[in-house]
Amino acid sequence: MKGYRLNPDAEHVAKIIAGLAKKDGHCPCRINKDETTLCPCDEFTRQEICKCKLFIEMAG
């Protein structure tokens, strides 16, 4: 998504990626697993909210 980038905190990203792998590509911050929670989830693509902070806003 334009204006966002992968979080530069490699340790945090590794944890989120591990969570994504455990949940078959679904956001690890979500309880349910459906088409709306596949990463990048609908909340991020529609509202630009990434609760797990895998994607963060670019500065400037």
OpenMM code with the backbone's topology and positions (N, CA, C; nanometers):
from openmm import Vec3, app, unit

residues = "MET LYS GLY TYR ARG LEU ASN PRO ASP ALA GLU HIS VAL ALA LYS ILE ILE ALA GLY LEU ALA LYS LYS ASP GLY HIS CYS PRO CYS ARG ILE ASN LYS ASP GLU THR THR LEU CYS PRO CYS ASP GLU PHE THR ARG GLN GLU ILE CYS LYS CYS LYS LEU PHE ILE GLU MET ALA GLY".split()
positions = [
    Vec3(0.0846, -0.1165, 0.0000),
    Vec3(0.0000, 0.0000, 0.0000),
    Vec3(0.0898, 0.1237, 0.0000),
    Vec3(0.0538, 0.2178, -0.0799),
    Vec3(0.1329, 0.3402, -0.0924),
    Vec3(0.1351, 0.4154, 0.0407),
    Vec3(0.2528, 0.4606, 0.0800),
    Vec3(0.2677, 0.5363, 0.2038),
    Vec3(0.2998, 0.4501, 0.3246),
    Vec3(0.3132, 0.3197, 0.3033),
    Vec3(0.3452, 0.2277, 0.4126),
    Vec3(0.4657, 0.1445, 0.3744),
    Vec3(0.5316, 0.0954, 0.4764),
    Vec3(0.6478, 0.0090, 0.4538),
    Vec3(0.6492, -0.0983, 0.5606),
    Vec3(0.7308, -0.1984, 0.5391),
    Vec3(0.7491, -0.3038, 0.6376),
    Vec3(0.8161, -0.2446, 0.7605),
    Vec3(0.7734, -0.2842, 0.8752),
    Vec3(0.8302, -0.2362, 1.0005),
    Vec3(0.9819, -0.2648, 1.0014),
    Vec3(1.0654, -0.1682, 1.0341),
    Vec3(1.2103, -0.1897, 1.0338),
    Vec3(1.2610, -0.2738, 1.1522),
    Vec3(1.1763, -0.3021, 1.2490),
    Vec3(1.2141, -0.3833, 1.3650),
    Vec3(1.2126, -0.5312, 1.3239),
    Vec3(1.3284, -0.5824, 1.2894),
    Vec3(1.3407, -0.7188, 1.2366),
    Vec3(1.2876, -0.8238, 1.3335),
    Vec3(1.3078, -0.8059, 1.4613),
    Vec3(1.2590, -0.9020, 1.5603),
    Vec3(1.1056, -0.9048, 1.5616),
    Vec3(1.0447, -0.7878, 1.5568),
    Vec3(0.8978, -0.7791, 1.5535),
    Vec3(0.8436, -0.8430, 1.4257),
    Vec3(0.9045, -0.8107, 1.3136),
    Vec3(0.8611, -0.8666, 1.1856),
    Vec3(0.8722, -1.0185, 1.1869),
    Vec3(0.9795, -1.0715, 1.2417),
    Vec3(0.9980, -1.2170, 1.2491),
    Vec3(0.8858, -1.2814, 1.3307),
    Vec3(0.8452, -1.2181, 1.4404),
    Vec3(0.7357, -1.2718, 1.5227),
    Vec3(0.6046, -1.2712, 1.4464),
    Vec3(0.5785, -1.1641, 1.3753),
    Vec3(0.4540, -1.1547, 1.2988),
    Vec3(0.4547, -1.2559, 1.1845),
    Vec3(0.5660, -1.2703, 1.1156),
    Vec3(0.5775, -1.3670, 1.0064),
    Vec3(0.5568, -1.5091, 1.0592),
    Vec3(0.6117, -1.5395, 1.1763),
    Vec3(0.5910, -1.6708, 1.2370),
    Vec3(0.4425, -1.6917, 1.2684),
    Vec3(0.3764, -1.5877, 1.3182),
    Vec3(0.2338, -1.5948, 1.3457),
    Vec3(0.1522, -1.6147, 1.2192),
    Vec3(0.1917, -1.5478, 1.1124),
    Vec3(0.1246, -1.5649, 0.9839),
    Vec3(0.1398, -1.7087, 0.9344),
    Vec3(0.2575, -1.7647, 0.9509),
    Vec3(0.2815, -1.9028, 0.9079),
    Vec3(0.1948, -2.0010, 0.9874),
    Vec3(0.1815, -1.9783, 1.1175),
    Vec3(0.0996, -2.0660, 1.2025),
    Vec3(-0.0484, -2.0571, 1.1664),
    Vec3(-0.0901, -1.9418, 1.1152),
    Vec3(-0.2321, -1.9214, 1.0838),
    Vec3(-0.2583, -1.9245, 0.9327),
    Vec3(-0.1695, -1.9878, 0.8578),
    Vec3(-0.1873, -2.0052, 0.7129),
    Vec3(-0.2083, -1.8732, 0.6391),
    Vec3(-0.1338, -1.7707, 0.6778),
    Vec3(-0.1383, -1.6429, 0.6089),
    Vec3(-0.2403, -1.5443, 0.6620),
    Vec3(-0.3111, -1.5833, 0.7679),
    Vec3(-0.4094, -1.4933, 0.8284),
    Vec3(-0.3425, -1.4113, 0.9378),
    Vec3(-0.3923, -1.2903, 0.9554),
    Vec3(-0.3368, -1.1984, 1.0541),
    Vec3(-0.3307, -1.2645, 1.1923),
    Vec3(-0.2140, -1.2638, 1.2551),
    Vec3(-0.2022, -1.3254, 1.3875),
    Vec3(-0.2735, -1.2466, 1.4969),
    Vec3(-0.3163, -1.1254, 1.4658),
    Vec3(-0.3879, -1.0426, 1.5633),
    Vec3(-0.5372, -1.0751, 1.5674),
    Vec3(-0.5818, -1.1564, 1.4760),
    Vec3(-0.7247, -1.1866, 1.4638),
    Vec3(-0.7567, -1.3259, 1.5166),
    Vec3(-0.8724, -1.3384, 1.5760),
    Vec3(-0.9172, -1.4693, 1.6244),
    Vec3(-0.9704, -1.5525, 1.5085),
    Vec3(-1.0527, -1.4900, 1.4247),
    Vec3(-1.1132, -1.5646, 1.3147),
    Vec3(-1.0174, -1.5777, 1.1968),
    Vec3(-1.0439, -1.6782, 1.1160),
    Vec3(-0.9670, -1.7015, 0.9938),
    Vec3(-1.0664, -1.7081, 0.8790),
    Vec3(-1.0757, -1.5986, 0.8028),
    Vec3(-1.1599, -1.5953, 0.6847),
    Vec3(-1.0934, -1.5060, 0.5806),
    Vec3(-1.1614, -1.4845, 0.4693),
    Vec3(-1.0998, -1.4086, 0.3604),
    Vec3(-1.0661, -1.2646, 0.3994),
    Vec3(-1.1299, -1.2108, 0.5037),
    Vec3(-1.1016, -1.0729, 0.5456),
    Vec3(-0.9765, -1.0606, 0.6305),
    Vec3(-0.9256, -1.1735, 0.6797),
    Vec3(-0.8094, -1.1683, 0.7687),
    Vec3(-0.6803, -1.2152, 0.7021),
    Vec3(-0.6853, -1.2464, 0.5714),
    Vec3(-0.5624, -1.2809, 0.5011),
    Vec3(-0.4739, -1.1570, 0.4922),
    Vec3(-0.3486, -1.1727, 0.5203),
    Vec3(-0.2542, -1.0620, 0.5216),
    Vec3(-0.2193, -1.0186, 0.3789),
    Vec3(-0.2246, -0.8910, 0.3469),
    Vec3(-0.2699, -0.7820, 0.4317),
    Vec3(-0.4216, -0.7864, 0.4467),
    Vec3(-0.4671, -0.7740, 0.5685),
    Vec3(-0.6091, -0.7898, 0.6005),
    Vec3(-0.6934, -0.6762, 0.5425),
    Vec3(-0.8235, -0.6984, 0.5386),
    Vec3(-0.9154, -0.5969, 0.4856),
    Vec3(-0.9074, -0.4660, 0.5627),
    Vec3(-0.8900, -0.4746, 0.6944),
    Vec3(-0.8831, -0.3515, 0.7739),
    Vec3(-0.7651, -0.2653, 0.7286),
    Vec3(-0.6544, -0.3292, 0.6961),
    Vec3(-0.5387, -0.2533, 0.6496),
    Vec3(-0.5615, -0.2001, 0.5081),
    Vec3(-0.6100, -0.2833, 0.4181),
    Vec3(-0.6256, -0.2388, 0.2797),
    Vec3(-0.7355, -0.1353, 0.2638),
    Vec3(-0.8371, -0.1401, 0.3487),
    Vec3(-0.9491, -0.0453, 0.3359),
    Vec3(-0.9342, 0.0773, 0.4260),
    Vec3(-0.8828, 0.0575, 0.5482),
    Vec3(-0.8787, 0.1659, 0.6455),
    Vec3(-0.7375, 0.2074, 0.6850),
    Vec3(-0.6375, 0.1396, 0.6286),
    Vec3(-0.4963, 0.1671, 0.6571),
    Vec3(-0.4644, 0.1526, 0.8060),
    Vec3(-0.5207, 0.0474, 0.8679),
    Vec3(-0.4940, 0.0169, 1.0084),
    Vec3(-0.4291, -0.1208, 1.0146),
    Vec3(-0.3038, -0.1258, 1.0567),
    Vec3(-0.2330, -0.2528, 1.0730),
    Vec3(-0.2111, -0.2725, 1.2227),
    Vec3(-0.3001, -0.3494, 1.2842),
    Vec3(-0.2959, -0.3668, 1.4286),
    Vec3(-0.1702, -0.4388, 1.4762),
    Vec3(-0.1172, -0.5287, 1.3949),
    Vec3(0.0016, -0.6029, 1.4378),
    Vec3(0.1309, -0.5253, 1.4108),
    Vec3(0.1193, -0.4126, 1.3426),
    Vec3(0.2334, -0.3240, 1.3111),
    Vec3(0.3372, -0.3900, 1.2203),
    Vec3(0.2914, -0.4834, 1.1358),
    Vec3(0.3805, -0.5383, 1.0344),
    Vec3(0.4116, -0.4295, 0.9320),
    Vec3(0.3091, -0.3506, 0.8990),
    Vec3(0.3243, -0.2374, 0.8085),
    Vec3(0.3073, -0.1090, 0.8871),
    Vec3(0.3962, -0.0149, 0.8633),
    Vec3(0.3893, 0.1146, 0.9331),
    Vec3(0.3952, 0.2258, 0.8301),
    Vec3(0.3473, 0.3430, 0.8699),
    Vec3(0.3500, 0.4592, 0.7803),
    Vec3(0.4919, 0.5037, 0.7534),
    Vec3(0.5142, 0.5462, 0.6315),
    Vec3(0.6451, 0.6028, 0.5964),
    Vec3(0.6483, 0.7458, 0.6453),
    Vec3(0.7597, 0.7855, 0.6986),
    Vec3(0.7766, 0.9234, 0.7481),
    Vec3(0.7956, 1.0174, 0.6296),
    Vec3(0.7361, 1.1356, 0.6447),
    Vec3(0.7558, 1.2424, 0.5476),
    Vec3(0.6885, 1.2201, 0.4217),
] * unit.nanometer
topology = app.Topology()
chain = topology.addChain("A")
for resn in residues:
    res = topology.addResidue(resn, chain)
    for name in ("N", "CA", "C"):
        topology.addAtom(name, app.Element.getBySymbol(name[0]), res)
